[in-house]
Amino acid sequence: MREAGFDLSEGADREFQQHTCAAFALAERVTGVRLTPRLLDSLEFVCGLVPMR
């Protein structure tokens, strides 16, 4: 995760601003799929809602 860009240090001075970029970098590394803006624009996303009891 550190190699993908996550700040894994402890304490109040942690940087969270780059975690979105790091998450995409980690997903590319784990899946082997290059996530480009063109790929993300062409994908169909499906979601659903679960009612709360």
mmJSON file of the N, C-alpha and C atoms, coordinates in Angstrom:
{"data_MODEL":{"atom_site":{
"group_PDB":["ATOM","ATOM","ATOM","ATOM","ATOM","ATOM","ATOM","ATOM","ATOM","ATOM","ATOM","ATOM","ATOM","ATOM","ATOM","ATOM","ATOM","ATOM","ATOM","ATOM","ATOM","ATOM","ATOM","ATOM","ATOM","ATOM","ATOM","ATOM","ATOM","ATOM","ATOM","ATOM","ATOM","ATOM","ATOM","ATOM","ATOM","ATOM","ATOM","ATOM","ATOM","ATOM","ATOM","ATOM","ATOM","ATOM","ATOM","ATOM","ATOM","ATOM","ATOM","ATOM","ATOM","ATOM","ATOM","ATOM","ATOM","ATOM","ATOM","ATOM","ATOM","ATOM","ATOM","ATOM","ATOM","ATOM","ATOM","ATOM","ATOM","ATOM","ATOM","ATOM","ATOM","ATOM","ATOM","ATOM","ATOM","ATOM","ATOM","ATOM","ATOM","ATOM","ATOM","ATOM","ATOM","ATOM","ATOM","ATOM","ATOM","ATOM","ATOM","ATOM","ATOM","ATOM","ATOM","ATOM","ATOM","ATOM","ATOM","ATOM","ATOM","ATOM","ATOM","ATOM","ATOM","ATOM","ATOM","ATOM","ATOM","ATOM","ATOM","ATOM","ATOM","ATOM","ATOM","ATOM","ATOM","ATOM","ATOM","ATOM","ATOM","ATOM","ATOM","ATOM","ATOM","ATOM","ATOM","ATOM","ATOM","ATOM","ATOM","ATOM","ATOM","ATOM","ATOM","ATOM","ATOM","ATOM","ATOM","ATOM","ATOM","ATOM","ATOM","ATOM","ATOM","ATOM","ATOM","ATOM","ATOM","ATOM","ATOM","ATOM","ATOM","ATOM","ATOM","ATOM","ATOM","ATOM","ATOM"],
"id":[1,2,3,4,5,6,7,8,9,10,11,12,13,14,15,16,17,18,19,20,21,22,23,24,25,26,27,28,29,30,31,32,33,34,35,36,37,38,39,40,41,42,43,44,45,46,47,48,49,50,51,52,53,54,55,56,57,58,59,60,61,62,63,64,65,66,67,68,69,70,71,72,73,74,75,76,77,78,79,80,81,82,83,84,85,86,87,88,89,90,91,92,93,94,95,96,97,98,99,100,101,102,103,104,105,106,107,108,109,110,111,112,113,114,115,116,117,118,119,120,121,122,123,124,125,126,127,128,129,130,131,132,133,134,135,136,137,138,139,140,141,142,143,144,145,146,147,148,149,150,151,152,153,154,155,156,157,158,159],
"type_symbol":["N","C","C","N","C","C","N","C","C","N","C","C","N","C","C","N","C","C","N","C","C","N","C","C","N","C","C","N","C","C","N","C","C","N","C","C","N","C","C","N","C","C","N","C","C","N","C","C","N","C","C","N","C","C","N","C","C","N","C","C","N","C","C","N","C","C","N","C","C","N","C","C","N","C","C","N","C","C","N","C","C","N","C","C","N","C","C","N","C","C","N","C","C","N","C","C","N","C","C","N","C","C","N","C","C","N","C","C","N","C","C","N","C","C","N","C","C","N","C","C","N","C","C","N","C","C","N","C","C","N","C","C","N","C","C","N","C","C","N","C","C","N","C","C","N","C","C","N","C","C","N","C","C","N","C","C","N","C","C"],
"label_atom_id":["N","CA","C","N","CA","C","N","CA","C","N","CA","C","N","CA","C","N","CA","C","N","CA","C","N","CA","C","N","CA","C","N","CA","C","N","CA","C","N","CA","C","N","CA","C","N","CA","C","N","CA","C","N","CA","C","N","CA","C","N","CA","C","N","CA","C","N","CA","C","N","CA","C","N","CA","C","N","CA","C","N","CA","C","N","CA","C","N","CA","C","N","CA","C","N","CA","C","N","CA","C","N","CA","C","N","CA","C","N","CA","C","N","CA","C","N","CA","C","N","CA","C","N","CA","C","N","CA","C","N","CA","C","N","CA","C","N","CA","C","N","CA","C","N","CA","C","N","CA","C","N","CA","C","N","CA","C","N","CA","C","N","CA","C","N","CA","C","N","CA","C","N","CA","C","N","CA","C","N","CA","C","N","CA","C"],
"label_alt_id":[null,null,null,null,null,null,null,null,null,null,null,null,null,null,null,null,null,null,null,null,null,null,null,null,null,null,null,null,null,null,null,null,null,null,null,null,null,null,null,null,null,null,null,null,null,null,null,null,null,null,null,null,null,null,null,null,null,null,null,null,null,null,null,null,null,null,null,null,null,null,null,null,null,null,null,null,null,null,null,null,null,null,null,null,null,null,null,null,null,null,null,null,null,null,null,null,null,null,null,null,null,null,null,null,null,null,null,null,null,null,null,null,null,null,null,null,null,null,null,null,null,null,null,null,null,null,null,null,null,null,null,null,null,null,null,null,null,null,null,null,null,null,null,null,null,null,null,null,null,null,null,null,null,null,null,null,null,null,null],
"label_comp_id":["MET","MET","MET","ARG","ARG","ARG","GLU","GLU","GLU","ALA","ALA","ALA","GLY","GLY","GLY","PHE","PHE","PHE","ASP","ASP","ASP","LEU","LEU","LEU","SER","SER","SER","GLU","GLU","GLU","GLY","GLY","GLY","ALA","ALA","ALA","ASP","ASP","ASP","ARG","ARG","ARG","GLU","GLU","GLU","PHE","PHE","PHE","GLN","GLN","GLN","GLN","GLN","GLN","HIS","HIS","HIS","THR","THR","THR","CYS","CYS","CYS","ALA","ALA","ALA","ALA","ALA","ALA","PHE","PHE","PHE","ALA","ALA","ALA","LEU","LEU","LEU","ALA","ALA","ALA","GLU","GLU","GLU","ARG","ARG","ARG","VAL","VAL","VAL","THR","THR","THR","GLY","GLY","GLY","VAL","VAL","VAL","ARG","ARG","ARG","LEU","LEU","LEU","THR","THR","THR","PRO","PRO","PRO","ARG","ARG","ARG","LEU","LEU","LEU","LEU","LEU","LEU","ASP","ASP","ASP","SER","SER","SER","LEU","LEU","LEU","GLU","GLU","GLU","PHE","PHE","PHE","VAL","VAL","VAL","CYS","CYS","CYS","GLY","GLY","GLY","LEU","LEU","LEU","VAL","VAL","VAL","PRO","PRO","PRO","MET","MET","MET","ARG","ARG","ARG"],
"label_asym_id":["A","A","A","A","A","A","A","A","A","A","A","A","A","A","A","A","A","A","A","A","A","A","A","A","A","A","A","A","A","A","A","A","A","A","A","A","A","A","A","A","A","A","A","A","A","A","A","A","A","A","A","A","A","A","A","A","A","A","A","A","A","A","A","A","A","A","A","A","A","A","A","A","A","A","A","A","A","A","A","A","A","A","A","A","A","A","A","A","A","A","A","A","A","A","A","A","A","A","A","A","A","A","A","A","A","A","A","A","A","A","A","A","A","A","A","A","A","A","A","A","A","A","A","A","A","A","A","A","A","A","A","A","A","A","A","A","A","A","A","A","A","A","A","A","A","A","A","A","A","A","A","A","A","A","A","A","A","A","A"],
"label_entity_id":["1","1","1","1","1","1","1","1","1","1","1","1","1","1","1","1","1","1","1","1","1","1","1","1","1","1","1","1","1","1","1","1","1","1","1","1","1","1","1","1","1","1","1","1","1","1","1","1","1","1","1","1","1","1","1","1","1","1","1","1","1","1","1","1","1","1","1","1","1","1","1","1","1","1","1","1","1","1","1","1","1","1","1","1","1","1","1","1","1","1","1","1","1","1","1","1","1","1","1","1","1","1","1","1","1","1","1","1","1","1","1","1","1","1","1","1","1","1","1","1","1","1","1","1","1","1","1","1","1","1","1","1","1","1","1","1","1","1","1","1","1","1","1","1","1","1","1","1","1","1","1","1","1","1","1","1","1","1","1"],
"label_seq_id":[1,1,1,2,2,2,3,3,3,4,4,4,5,5,5,6,6,6,7,7,7,8,8,8,9,9,9,10,10,10,11,11,11,12,12,12,13,13,13,14,14,14,15,15,15,16,16,16,17,17,17,18,18,18,19,19,19,20,20,20,21,21,21,22,22,22,23,23,23,24,24,24,25,25,25,26,26,26,27,27,27,28,28,28,29,29,29,30,30,30,31,31,31,32,32,32,33,33,33,34,34,34,35,35,35,36,36,36,37,37,37,38,38,38,39,39,39,40,40,40,41,41,41,42,42,42,43,43,43,44,44,44,45,45,45,46,46,46,47,47,47,48,48,48,49,49,49,50,50,50,51,51,51,52,52,52,53,53,53],
"pdbx_PDB_ins_code":[null,null,null,null,null,null,null,null,null,null,null,null,null,null,null,null,null,null,null,null,null,null,null,null,null,null,null,null,null,null,null,null,null,null,null,null,null,null,null,null,null,null,null,null,null,null,null,null,null,null,null,null,null,null,null,null,null,null,null,null,null,null,null,null,null,null,null,null,null,null,null,null,null,null,null,null,null,null,null,null,null,null,null,null,null,null,null,null,null,null,null,null,null,null,null,null,null,null,null,null,null,null,null,null,null,null,null,null,null,null,null,null,null,null,null,null,null,null,null,null,null,null,null,null,null,null,null,null,null,null,null,null,null,null,null,null,null,null,null,null,null,null,null,null,null,null,null,null,null,null,null,null,null,null,null,null,null,null,null],
"Cartn_x":[0.828,0.0,0.877,1.974,2.879,3.409,3.767,4.277,3.226,1.941,0.861,0.587,1.11,0.946,0.203,-0.186,-0.886,0.093,-0.324,0.46,0.093,0.97,0.691,1.334,1.798,2.4,1.323,1.762,0.847,0.925,-0.129,-0.108,-1.037,-1.119,-2.052,-1.592,-0.336,0.178,0.07,-0.771,-0.962,-1.577,-1.189,-1.732,-2.791,-4.001,-5.076,-5.457,-4.881,-5.281,-4.999,-3.98,-3.599,-4.201,-5.062,-5.585,-6.475,-7.176,-7.99,-7.094,-6.054,-5.1,-4.434,-4.081,-3.435,-4.364,-5.654,-6.617,-6.703,-6.712,-6.724,-5.415,-4.295,-3.008,-2.962,-3.491,-3.526,-4.44,-5.59,-6.514,-5.845,-5.105,-4.377,-3.346,-2.643,-1.592,-2.16,-3.279,-3.883,-4.536,-5.247,-6.005,-5.235,-4.234,-3.514,-4.25,-5.354,-6.152,-5.779,-5.331,-4.965,-6.228,-6.448,-7.652,-7.392,-7.901,-7.733,-9.059,-9.027,-10.288,-11.187,-10.599,-11.381,-12.089,-11.382,-11.988,-13.123,-12.893,-13.93,-15.147,-14.941,-16.062,-16.893,-16.266,-16.973,-17.661,-17.397,-17.971,-19.415,-20.163,-21.529,-21.505,-21.96,-21.964,-23.381,-23.501,-24.792,-24.737,-25.771,-25.827,-27.24,-27.387,-28.697,-28.833,-30.02,-30.303,-30.829,-30.398,-30.876,-31.602,-32.891,-33.63,-33.12,-33.054,-32.668,-33.889,-33.693,-34.814,-35.08],
"Cartn_y":[-1.18,0.0,1.249,1.181,2.337,2.624,1.574,1.749,2.337,2.107,2.661,4.12,4.605,6.007,6.31,5.278,5.52,6.003,6.95,7.424,6.555,5.646,4.703,5.122,6.36,6.841,7.047,7.076,7.292,8.738,9.22,10.558,11.51,12.701,13.707,14.35,14.164,14.817,13.947,12.925,12.053,12.818,12.453,13.057,12.131,12.64,11.84,12.315,13.411,14.008,13.101,12.282,11.441,10.042,9.765,8.402,7.971,8.899,8.519,8.038,8.788,8.382,7.064,6.928,5.708,4.507,4.706,3.607,3.116,4.042,3.64,2.946,3.447,2.815,1.401,1.216,-0.109,-1.044,-0.55,-1.378,-1.83,-0.933,-1.309,-2.386,-2.205,-3.157,-4.534,-4.583,-5.849,-6.565,-5.816,-6.445,-6.552,-5.694,-5.682,-4.915,-4.266,-3.497,-2.024,-1.425,-0.007,0.827,1.613,2.434,3.809,4.016,5.284,6.04,7.358,8.103,7.557,7.16,6.604,5.308,4.44,3.194,3.489,4.39,4.711,5.366,6.174,6.798,5.781,4.668,3.694,2.599,2.531,1.479,1.782,0.732,0.869,0.481,1.373,1.127,0.804,-0.192,-0.615,-0.484,0.065,0.172,-0.132,-0.341,-0.629,0.017,0.047,0.603,-0.493,-0.468,-1.423,-0.608,-0.887,-0.104,-0.434,0.6,0.427,-0.004,-0.87,-1.342,-0.377],
"Cartn_z":[0.0,0.0,0.0,0.716,0.747,-0.659,-1.403,-2.764,-3.696,-3.403,-4.218,-3.874,-2.738,-2.403,-1.12,-0.37,0.893,1.957,2.764,3.9,5.09,5.46,6.539,7.855,7.915,9.153,10.22,11.455,12.561,13.016,13.637,14.195,13.469,14.006,13.502,12.202,11.835,10.627,9.372,9.406,8.239,7.088,5.881,4.664,4.077,3.901,3.329,1.935,1.475,0.208,-0.98,-0.912,-2.042,-1.983,-1.007,-0.863,-2.02,-2.675,-3.825,-4.958,-5.258,-6.292,-5.917,-4.654,-4.188,-4.32,-4.075,-4.195,-5.645,-6.602,-8.009,-8.394,-7.89,-8.174,-7.604,-6.401,-5.784,-6.572,-7.018,-7.813,-9.109,-9.766,-10.987,-10.688,-9.584,-9.228,-8.9,-8.204,-7.789,-8.962,-9.822,-10.902,-12.208,-12.391,-13.662,-14.752,-14.401,-15.354,-15.221,-16.319,-16.326,-16.333,-15.29,-15.161,-15.771,-16.955,-17.65,-17.655,-17.845,-17.949,-19.06,-20.165,-21.281,-20.865,-20.148,-19.669,-18.705,-17.756,-16.78,-17.43,-18.474,-19.194,-19.963,-20.381,-21.211,-20.395,-19.106,-18.273,-17.887,-17.664,-17.154,-15.682,-14.837,-13.396,-12.938,-12.088,-11.561,-10.048,-9.473,-8.023,-7.553,-6.311,-5.748,-4.374,-3.886,-2.575,-1.668,-0.442,0.563,1.621,1.805,2.817,4.224,5.046,6.444,7.233,8.175,9.0,10.108],
"occupancy":[1.0,1.0,1.0,1.0,1.0,1.0,1.0,1.0,1.0,1.0,1.0,1.0,1.0,1.0,1.0,1.0,1.0,1.0,1.0,1.0,1.0,1.0,1.0,1.0,1.0,1.0,1.0,1.0,1.0,1.0,1.0,1.0,1.0,1.0,1.0,1.0,1.0,1.0,1.0,1.0,1.0,1.0,1.0,1.0,1.0,1.0,1.0,1.0,1.0,1.0,1.0,1.0,1.0,1.0,1.0,1.0,1.0,1.0,1.0,1.0,1.0,1.0,1.0,1.0,1.0,1.0,1.0,1.0,1.0,1.0,1.0,1.0,1.0,1.0,1.0,1.0,1.0,1.0,1.0,1.0,1.0,1.0,1.0,1.0,1.0,1.0,1.0,1.0,1.0,1.0,1.0,1.0,1.0,1.0,1.0,1.0,1.0,1.0,1.0,1.0,1.0,1.0,1.0,1.0,1.0,1.0,1.0,1.0,1.0,1.0,1.0,1.0,1.0,1.0,1.0,1.0,1.0,1.0,1.0,1.0,1.0,1.0,1.0,1.0,1.0,1.0,1.0,1.0,1.0,1.0,1.0,1.0,1.0,1.0,1.0,1.0,1.0,1.0,1.0,1.0,1.0,1.0,1.0,1.0,1.0,1.0,1.0,1.0,1.0,1.0,1.0,1.0,1.0,1.0,1.0,1.0,1.0,1.0,1.0],
"B_iso_or_equiv":[0.0,0.0,0.0,0.0,0.0,0.0,0.0,0.0,0.0,0.0,0.0,0.0,0.0,0.0,0.0,0.0,0.0,0.0,0.0,0.0,0.0,0.0,0.0,0.0,0.0,0.0,0.0,0.0,0.0,0.0,0.0,0.0,0.0,0.0,0.0,0.0,0.0,0.0,0.0,0.0,0.0,0.0,0.0,0.0,0.0,0.0,0.0,0.0,0.0,0.0,0.0,0.0,0.0,0.0,0.0,0.0,0.0,0.0,0.0,0.0,0.0,0.0,0.0,0.0,0.0,0.0,0.0,0.0,0.0,0.0,0.0,0.0,0.0,0.0,0.0,0.0,0.0,0.0,0.0,0.0,0.0,0.0,0.0,0.0,0.0,0.0,0.0,0.0,0.0,0.0,0.0,0.0,0.0,0.0,0.0,0.0,0.0,0.0,0.0,0.0,0.0,0.0,0.0,0.0,0.0,0.0,0.0,0.0,0.0,0.0,0.0,0.0,0.0,0.0,0.0,0.0,0.0,0.0,0.0,0.0,0.0,0.0,0.0,0.0,0.0,0.0,0.0,0.0,0.0,0.0,0.0,0.0,0.0,0.0,0.0,0.0,0.0,0.0,0.0,0.0,0.0,0.0,0.0,0.0,0.0,0.0,0.0,0.0,0.0,0.0,0.0,0.0,0.0,0.0,0.0,0.0,0.0,0.0,0.0],
"pdbx_formal_charge":[null,null,null,null,null,null,null,null,null,null,null,null,null,null,null,null,null,null,null,null,null,null,null,null,null,null,null,null,null,null,null,null,null,null,null,null,null,null,null,null,null,null,null,null,null,null,null,null,null,null,null,null,null,null,null,null,null,null,null,null,null,null,null,null,null,null,null,null,null,null,null,null,null,null,null,null,null,null,null,null,null,null,null,null,null,null,null,null,null,null,null,null,null,null,null,null,null,null,null,null,null,null,null,null,null,null,null,null,null,null,null,null,null,null,null,null,null,null,null,null,null,null,null,null,null,null,null,null,null,null,null,null,null,null,null,null,null,null,null,null,null,null,null,null,null,null,null,null,null,null,null,null,null,null,null,null,null,null,null],
"auth_seq_id":[1,1,1,2,2,2,3,3,3,4,4,4,5,5,5,6,6,6,7,7,7,8,8,8,9,9,9,10,10,10,11,11,11,12,12,12,13,13,13,14,14,14,15,15,15,16,16,16,17,17,17,18,18,18,19,19,19,20,20,20,21,21,21,22,22,22,23,23,23,24,24,24,25,25,25,26,26,26,27,27,27,28,28,28,29,29,29,30,30,30,31,31,31,32,32,32,33,33,33,34,34,34,35,35,35,36,36,36,37,37,37,38,38,38,39,39,39,40,40,40,41,41,41,42,42,42,43,43,43,44,44,44,45,45,45,46,46,46,47,47,47,48,48,48,49,49,49,50,50,50,51,51,51,52,52,52,53,53,53],
"auth_comp_id":["MET","MET","MET","ARG","ARG","ARG","GLU","GLU","GLU","ALA","ALA","ALA","GLY","GLY","GLY","PHE","PHE","PHE","ASP","ASP","ASP","LEU","LEU","LEU","SER","SER","SER","GLU","GLU","GLU","GLY","GLY","GLY","ALA","ALA","ALA","ASP","ASP","ASP","ARG","ARG","ARG","GLU","GLU","GLU","PHE","PHE","PHE","GLN","GLN","GLN","GLN","GLN","GLN","HIS","HIS","HIS","THR","THR","THR","CYS","CYS","CYS","ALA","ALA","ALA","ALA","ALA","ALA","PHE","PHE","PHE","ALA","ALA","ALA","LEU","LEU","LEU","ALA","ALA","ALA","GLU","GLU","GLU","ARG","ARG","ARG","VAL","VAL","VAL","THR","THR","THR","GLY","GLY","GLY","VAL","VAL","VAL","ARG","ARG","ARG","LEU","LEU","LEU","THR","THR","THR","PRO","PRO","PRO","ARG","ARG","ARG","LEU","LEU","LEU","LEU","LEU","LEU","ASP","ASP","ASP","SER","SER","SER","LEU","LEU","LEU","GLU","GLU","GLU","PHE","PHE","PHE","VAL","VAL","VAL","CYS","CYS","CYS","GLY","GLY","GLY","LEU","LEU","LEU","VAL","VAL","VAL","PRO","PRO","PRO","MET","MET","MET","ARG","ARG","ARG"],
"auth_asym_id":["A","A","A","A","A","A","A","A","A","A","A","A","A","A","A","A","A","A","A","A","A","A","A","A","A","A","A","A","A","A","A","A","A","A","A","A","A","A","A","A","A","A","A","A","A","A","A","A","A","A","A","A","A","A","A","A","A","A","A","A","A","A","A","A","A","A","A","A","A","A","A","A","A","A","A","A","A","A","A","A","A","A","A","A","A","A","A","A","A","A","A","A","A","A","A","A","A","A","A","A","A","A","A","A","A","A","A","A","A","A","A","A","A","A","A","A","A","A","A","A","A","A","A","A","A","A","A","A","A","A","A","A","A","A","A","A","A","A","A","A","A","A","A","A","A","A","A","A","A","A","A","A","A","A","A","A","A","A","A"],
"auth_atom_id":["N","CA","C","N","CA","C","N","CA","C","N","CA","C","N","CA","C","N","CA","C","N","CA","C","N","CA","C","N","CA","C","N","CA","C","N","CA","C","N","CA","C","N","CA","C","N","CA","C","N","CA","C","N","CA","C","N","CA","C","N","CA","C","N","CA","C","N","CA","C","N","CA","C","N","CA","C","N","CA","C","N","CA","C","N","CA","C","N","CA","C","N","CA","C","N","CA","C","N","CA","C","N","CA","C","N","CA","C","N","CA","C","N","CA","C","N","CA","C","N","CA","C","N","CA","C","N","CA","C","N","CA","C","N","CA","C","N","CA","C","N","CA","C","N","CA","C","N","CA","C","N","CA","C","N","CA","C","N","CA","C","N","CA","C","N","CA","C","N","CA","C","N","CA","C","N","CA","C","N","CA","C","N","CA","C"],
"pdbx_PDB_model_num":[1,1,1,1,1,1,1,1,1,1,1,1,1,1,1,1,1,1,1,1,1,1,1,1,1,1,1,1,1,1,1,1,1,1,1,1,1,1,1,1,1,1,1,1,1,1,1,1,1,1,1,1,1,1,1,1,1,1,1,1,1,1,1,1,1,1,1,1,1,1,1,1,1,1,1,1,1,1,1,1,1,1,1,1,1,1,1,1,1,1,1,1,1,1,1,1,1,1,1,1,1,1,1,1,1,1,1,1,1,1,1,1,1,1,1,1,1,1,1,1,1,1,1,1,1,1,1,1,1,1,1,1,1,1,1,1,1,1,1,1,1,1,1,1,1,1,1,1,1,1,1,1,1,1,1,1,1,1,1]
}}}
